[in-house]
């Protein structure tokens, strides 16, 4: 069965950086497009970035230029490098493949 395990969240000060990881199993990772989503407190879950099987990427405008999605096909792992974090980035972050979303990891940006 498909399993997605996100990690790397935590508390960070505004302007700081974090890298999230998502270890995947149960499907052909290298052939799959992978996405990151987030859900801010009191808000609906929102797509923020996708990396396609060919390596092309796309981002939601508010994170463009600050977040970088990447993948390591040898490790079946998806990453999200987040720089210049702001309080508005506080959310639970999830990775997704197709219709399957894994457990999230909480990112809190606060001084």
PEFEN-V945974 format. One record per pair of residues at least 4 apart in sequence whose ideal C-beta (glycine too) atoms are under 7 Angstrom apart, sorted by sequence separation. I is the first residue (numbers start at 1). J is the second residue. D is the distance in whole Angstrom. If there is no record, write none. Layout:
I	J	D
I	J	D
This chain:
12	16	4
28	32	6
39	43	6
51	55	7
52	56	5
59	63	5
63	67	4
85	89	5
96	100	7
24	29	5
27	32	6
39	44	7
59	64	4
72	77	5
96	101	5
12	18	5
39	45	4
51	57	5
39	46	7
50	57	7
71	78	5
82	89	7
94	101	5
95	102	5
10	18	7
37	45	5
38	46	6
49	57	7
50	58	5
59	67	6
71	79	7
94	102	6
37	46	6
49	58	7
70	79	5
8	18	6
37	47	5
38	48	6
49	59	5
69	79	7
94	104	4
8	19	6
9	20	7
37	48	6
48	59	7
49	60	7
69	80	6
93	104	6
8	20	4
35	47	6
36	48	5
48	60	5
57	69	5
92	104	4
93	105	5
8	21	5
36	49	5
47	60	7
67	80	6
68	81	4
80	93	7
92	105	7
6	20	6
7	21	5
35	49	7
49	63	7
67	81	7
92	106	5
93	107	6
35	50	4
48	63	5
67	82	5
6	22	5
34	50	7
66	82	7
91	107	6
5	22	7
33	50	6
34	51	5
66	83	5
78	95	5
90	107	6
4	22	6
5	23	5
33	51	7
49	67	6
51	69	5
66	84	5
89	107	6
90	108	5
33	52	5
48	67	7
51	70	7
90	109	5
4	24	5
33	53	6
49	69	4
51	71	5
89	109	5
3	24	7
32	53	6
3	25	5
31	53	5
87	109	5
3	26	5
30	53	7
86	109	6
87	110	6
2	26	4
85	109	5
1	26	5
2	27	5
49	80	7
36	69	6
34	71	6
30	73	4
29	73	6
34	78	5
36	80	5
29	76	4
41	90	7
40	90	6
25	76	6
40	91	4
24	76	5
39	91	6
23	76	7
24	77	7
38	91	4
39	92	5
23	77	5
24	78	7
38	92	7
22	77	7
38	93	5
21	77	6
22	78	4
36	93	6
37	94	5
21	79	6
20	79	7
36	95	6
37	96	6
19	79	6
20	80	4
35	95	7
19	80	7
34	95	6
35	96	5
19	81	5
34	97	6
18	82	5
37	101	7
17	82	6
32	97	5
17	83	5
18	85	7
17	85	7
15	84	6
16	85	5
15	85	7
27	97	6
14	85	6
14	86	6
12	85	6
14	87	6
20	93	6
22	95	3
24	97	7
22	102	6
9	93	6
20	105	6
6	93	6
6	94	6
6	95	5
18	107	6
4	95	5
4	97	7
2	97	7
14	109	6
4	100	7
6	102	6
9	105	3
5	102	6
6	103	6
8	105	6
9	106	5
11	108	5
12	109	6
14	111	6
2	100	5
4	102	3
5	103	7
6	104	6
7	105	5
9	107	5
13	111	5
6	105	4
11	110	7
